[in-house]
Amino acid sequence: MPTDLIHTDVLRETVIEAGKNAGLLSVGVCTAEPFIETKHVLEERKAQGLHSTMQFTYRNPQRSTTPTWHMADAKSIVVGALDFAQSVELETQTKRYQTSDNGDHKARGKVGAYVRDDHYGKLRDALEAMAQVLRQAGFGAFLSFDENSLVDRAAAYRAGLGWQGKSANLLLPGVGSMAVLGSIITDAPLCEADPEPMDDGCGTCQKCLDGCP
């Protein structure tokens, strides 16, 4: 095996290990080619007004689907997923035993599980741990998470972290959609080709569709 390929393999595995040691559920690597199909979908939905007032990746589909927009010589994307399913389950178990002083149940507002704790802060720290490995090896690293600079869901699918669910969310084995995603665009040549897409794990299940308000 050529020496440069050995070095690439070692660097990729070191980056992945750094992410997992920092608390990530899973880490994947893919090429930094434009997300052409995703760009088409965003532009089509935007033209039809189906995005309502949502900005995020709809604000500039060209930018959010073109990794080289952020790093001209981008070659790879490292994608990380932080699982928050366990923390939500612990919160749910705790609330089962919480009542007011007179035993009444008080009304509570419903808030998205992903914002009940600083999950994105933890994700940022984990991405930064991987970015440091890349920078120490002499490569650049552009972080993207919870913003409109990159469609992380598309990157995570390309990197083989999960499959596209019927809910339009990316679903990861064991935790479903209860994970936050982030990416690192880098000029490090971490992979020559994308991994095989993950098989659809939904089958005939459509609980997300039936339960959608």
Phi, psi and omega per residue, in radians:
M1 nan 2.306 3.131
P2 -0.997 2.561 -3.096
T3 -1.022 -0.681 -3.107
D4 -1.140 -0.565 3.108
L5 -1.250 -0.633 3.094
I6 -1.102 -0.763 3.123
H7 -1.105 -0.679 3.125
T8 -1.109 -0.767 3.135
D9 -1.087 -0.754 -3.132
V10 -1.128 -0.768 -3.137
L11 -1.113 -0.775 -3.141
R12 -1.053 -0.815 -3.128
E13 -1.163 -0.597 3.103
T14 -1.171 -0.695 3.102
V15 -1.119 -0.818 -3.130
I16 -1.080 -0.746 3.132
E17 -1.095 -0.691 3.128
A18 -1.088 -0.700 3.124
G19 -1.144 -0.761 -3.122
K20 -1.226 -0.625 3.081
N21 -1.149 -0.442 3.140
A22 -1.524 0.048 3.034
G23 1.891 0.082 -3.139
L24 -1.291 2.484 3.088
L25 -1.199 -0.795 -3.130
S26 -2.646 2.692 3.120
V27 -2.375 2.386 3.090
G28 -2.367 2.855 -3.129
V29 -2.284 2.428 3.106
C30 -2.541 3.045 3.121
T31 -1.295 2.877 -3.118
A32 -1.788 0.511 3.083
E33 -1.180 2.661 3.117
P34 -1.038 2.603 3.097
F35 -1.612 1.389 -2.990
I36 -1.117 -0.821 -3.110
E37 -1.125 -0.718 3.117
T38 -1.093 -0.715 3.109
K39 -1.065 -0.749 3.139
H40 -1.082 -0.759 -3.132
V41 -1.122 -0.782 -3.136
L42 -1.074 -0.797 -3.115
E43 -1.164 -0.663 3.141
E44 -1.163 -0.809 3.141
R45 -1.161 -0.669 3.131
K46 -1.129 -0.718 3.139
A47 -1.124 -0.547 -3.128
Q48 -1.547 -0.031 -3.137
G49 1.279 0.368 -3.071
L50 -1.457 -0.046 3.139
H51 -1.645 0.026 -3.123
S52 0.964 -2.231 3.133
T53 -1.751 0.131 -3.102
M54 -1.161 2.317 3.095
Q55 -1.750 -1.550 3.074
F56 0.724 -2.189 -3.095
T57 -1.284 -0.198 3.084
Y58 -1.337 -0.325 -3.064
R59 -1.045 -0.753 3.140
N60 -2.574 1.449 -3.096
P61 -0.974 -0.603 3.131
Q62 -1.059 -0.778 -3.134
R63 -1.200 -0.802 -3.011
S64 -1.337 -0.078 3.093
T65 -2.109 0.180 -3.121
T66 -2.197 1.676 -3.121
P67 -0.975 -0.608 -3.121
T68 -1.230 -0.149 3.038
W69 -1.117 -0.590 -3.068
H70 -1.674 -0.429 3.100
M71 -2.592 1.916 -2.979
A72 -0.992 -0.635 -3.110
D73 -1.840 0.532 3.136
A74 -1.025 2.387 3.128
K75 -2.129 -0.490 -3.059
S76 -2.495 2.813 3.020
I77 -2.245 2.255 3.036
V78 -1.776 2.188 -3.069
V79 -2.048 2.288 3.132
G80 -2.106 2.557 3.098
A81 -2.149 2.220 3.098
L82 -1.861 2.107 -3.098
D83 -1.438 2.253 3.039
F84 -2.105 0.233 -3.134
A85 -1.109 -0.699 -3.091
Q86 -1.153 -0.723 -3.128
S87 -1.163 -0.604 3.101
V88 -1.207 -0.681 3.118
E89 -1.119 -0.721 3.104
L90 -1.116 -0.677 3.120
E91 -1.122 -0.725 -3.140
T92 -1.121 -0.754 3.135
Q93 -1.103 -0.668 3.130
T94 -1.132 -0.745 -3.085
K95 -1.187 -0.377 3.128
R96 -1.082 -0.441 -3.059
Y97 -1.881 0.173 -3.140
Q98 -1.741 2.154 3.039
T99 -2.383 2.848 3.085
S100 -1.323 3.004 -3.071
D101 -1.026 -0.602 -3.109
N102 -1.658 0.151 3.079
G103 1.517 -0.056 -3.133
D104 -1.365 2.663 3.053
H105 -1.672 2.149 3.132
K106 -1.547 2.555 3.117
A107 -1.175 2.461 3.118
R108 -2.220 2.526 3.032
G109 -1.329 2.686 3.126
K110 -1.723 2.194 -3.122
V111 -2.170 2.443 3.139
G112 -0.929 2.369 -3.065
A113 -1.059 -0.525 -3.064
Y114 -1.289 -0.145 3.129
V115 -1.964 0.179 -3.133
R116 -1.408 -0.167 3.075
D117 -2.602 2.972 -3.110
D118 -1.462 1.121 -3.133
H119 -1.133 -0.642 3.139
Y120 -1.219 -0.496 3.048
G121 -1.135 -0.747 3.103
K122 -1.163 -0.659 3.095
L123 -1.114 -0.770 3.129
R124 -1.011 -0.776 -3.128
D125 -1.099 -0.697 -3.141
A126 -1.197 -0.716 3.093
L127 -1.108 -0.694 3.139
E128 -1.127 -0.622 3.109
A129 -1.088 -0.691 3.100
M130 -1.268 -0.659 3.135
A131 -1.092 -0.627 3.132
Q132 -1.103 -0.646 3.094
V133 -1.099 -0.764 3.132
L134 -1.132 -0.769 -3.117
R135 -1.150 -0.670 3.113
Q136 -1.155 -0.423 3.097
A137 -1.518 0.008 3.070
G138 1.665 0.244 -3.107
F139 -1.928 2.816 3.091
G140 -1.510 2.796 -3.136
A141 -2.631 2.077 3.100
F142 -1.932 2.102 -3.095
L143 -1.581 2.427 3.090
S144 -2.383 2.145 3.083
F145 -2.840 2.414 3.100
D146 0.891 0.754 3.109
E147 -2.674 -3.134 -3.028
N148 -1.695 0.283 -3.074
S149 -1.413 -0.373 -3.141
L150 -2.744 2.489 3.069
V151 -1.396 1.567 -3.046
D152 -1.080 -0.549 3.134
R153 -1.083 -0.715 3.110
A154 -1.177 -0.695 3.121
A155 -1.143 -0.716 -3.136
A156 -1.135 -0.653 3.097
Y157 -1.148 -0.788 -3.138
R158 -1.105 -0.587 -3.125
A159 -1.400 -0.043 3.058
G160 1.425 0.415 -3.121
L161 -1.417 -0.444 -3.089
G162 -2.919 -2.988 3.128
W163 -2.143 2.809 -3.121
Q164 -1.394 1.966 -3.115
G165 -1.406 2.948 3.116
K166 -1.185 -0.309 3.103
S167 -1.388 -0.074 -3.063
A168 1.375 -0.036 3.037
N169 -1.511 2.708 2.997
L170 -1.394 2.272 -3.116
L171 -1.894 2.294 -3.137
L172 -1.869 2.510 3.131
P173 -0.971 2.247 3.062
G174 1.572 -0.477 -3.091
V175 -2.216 -0.119 -3.127
G176 1.086 -2.243 -3.110
S177 -1.605 0.083 -3.073
M178 -1.494 1.086 3.093
A179 -2.655 2.574 3.032
V180 -1.806 2.554 -3.004
L181 -2.031 2.563 3.068
G182 -2.638 2.778 -3.055
S183 -2.347 2.743 2.991
I184 -2.178 2.071 3.041
I185 -1.576 2.252 -3.055
T186 -2.456 2.719 3.060
D187 -1.575 0.107 3.067
A188 -1.319 2.293 -3.138
P189 -1.419 1.356 -3.020
L190 -1.454 -0.297 3.116
C191 -2.693 2.568 3.122
E192 -1.583 -0.430 -3.127
A193 -2.618 2.739 3.135
D194 -1.259 2.596 3.063
P195 -1.202 2.865 3.089
E196 -1.124 2.404 3.122
P197 -1.046 2.564 3.100
M198 -1.259 2.440 3.129
D199 -1.089 2.583 3.089
D200 -1.131 2.110 -3.118
G201 -1.721 0.076 -3.074
C202 -1.401 -0.666 -3.079
G203 1.037 -2.279 -3.122
T204 -1.577 -0.038 -3.130
C205 -1.140 2.347 3.055
Q206 -2.453 0.621 -3.139
K207 -1.024 -0.615 -3.117
C208 -1.159 -0.626 3.127
L209 -1.266 -0.757 -3.131
D210 -1.162 -0.567 -3.088
G211 -1.587 -0.053 -3.096
C212 -1.280 2.265 -3.123
P213 -1.300 nan nan
